[in-house]
Amino acid sequence: MTLSALQRYILKQAASSAQGTVRRQAIVRYYDSVSRKPKPRDLSTIVARSVERLIAKELVVGFGRKTAQKWFFDHVRLTPKGRRMARKLLGVQQTLPLKVRQKIAGKSANQI
């Protein structure tokens, strides 16, 4: 799945927060570090489209209000699929649910 730089930024920011959410203002701050900034009137459209595409890929859930024409989101939250993708982007390896055998009264794990 191909993600834009802004979409990767959104997933990483949401993964680093405690509740897995990120506000719209934090998403807009992405453009503080970019050399070529879009015009202010285009900024809202760019952010909204990126979030809508992440919602379509089922990586985030958007919260906000809906008018007859479009959504105005306030913040987004990661879905389980989005958390997996964010961990992959961050390079955090998932731990496997392995069962560890313990020694029982002098017997080693191989003898059990």
C-alpha positions in Angstrom: 0.0 0.0 0.0 1.5 3.3 -1.1 1.1 6.2 1.3 2.1 9.9 0.7 4.5 11.7 3.0 1.6 13.5 4.7 -0.3 10.2 5.3 2.8 8.6 6.8 3.2 11.6 9.0 -0.5 11.3 10.2 0.0 7.6 11.0 3.2 8.2 12.9 1.8 11.2 14.9 -1.3 9.2 15.9 0.8 6.2 16.9 3.0 8.3 19.1 0.0 9.8 21.0 -1.4 8.0 24.0 -5.0 7.5 22.7 -3.9 7.0 19.1 -5.6 10.2 18.0 -4.3 13.3 16.3 -6.0 16.7 15.9 -6.3 18.6 12.7 -3.9 21.4 13.9 -1.2 18.8 14.5 -1.6 17.5 10.9 -1.3 21.1 9.5 2.0 21.4 11.4 3.5 18.9 8.9 3.9 21.8 6.5 6.1 23.8 8.9 9.0 21.5 8.0 8.4 21.4 4.3 10.4 23.7 2.0 7.6 24.3 -0.5 4.5 25.1 1.4 1.1 25.1 -0.3 -1.1 28.2 -0.4 -3.3 28.6 2.8 -6.5 28.0 0.8 -5.1 24.8 -0.7 -3.8 23.5 2.7 -7.3 22.6 4.0 -8.2 20.7 0.8 -4.9 18.8 0.8 -5.2 17.7 4.5 -8.9 16.8 4.1 -8.2 14.6 1.0 -5.3 12.8 2.7 -7.5 12.0 5.7 -10.4 10.9 3.5 -8.0 8.5 1.6 -6.7 7.1 4.9 -10.3 6.5 6.0 -11.1 4.8 2.7 -8.1 2.5 3.3 -9.5 1.8 6.7 -6.4 3.0 8.5 -8.1 5.8 10.5 -11.5 6.8 11.7 -12.4 10.5 11.4 -14.4 12.5 14.0 -16.1 15.8 13.2 -19.3 17.1 11.5 -20.9 16.4 8.2 -22.6 18.8 5.9 -24.6 17.9 2.8 -21.5 18.1 0.7 -18.5 17.0 2.8 -17.0 16.1 6.1 -15.2 18.6 8.4 -13.1 16.5 10.7 -11.7 17.6 14.0 -9.4 14.7 14.8 -8.7 11.1 13.6 -8.1 7.9 15.5 -6.1 4.8 14.4 -7.9 1.6 13.6 -6.1 -1.8 14.4 -5.1 -1.9 10.8 -3.7 1.6 11.0 -1.7 0.7 14.2 -0.1 -2.2 12.4 0.8 0.1 9.5 2.2 2.8 11.9 4.3 0.2 13.7 5.7 -0.9 10.3 6.5 2.7 9.4 8.2 3.3 12.8 10.1 0.1 12.5 8.8 -1.4 15.7 8.9 -5.1 15.6 5.9 -6.9 17.0 6.4 -9.5 19.7 5.1 -13.0 19.0 2.8 -14.6 21.6 5.2 -17.4 22.4 4.7 -19.6 25.4 7.8 -20.1 27.5 8.3 -23.5 29.2 9.6 -23.4 32.7 11.6 -26.1 34.5 9.4 -28.4 36.6 11.1 -29.9 39.6 14.5 -30.6 38.2 13.4 -31.5 34.6 14.6 -29.4 31.7 12.2 -28.0 29.1 13.4 -30.6 26.6 12.3 -33.5 28.9 8.8 -32.4 29.3 
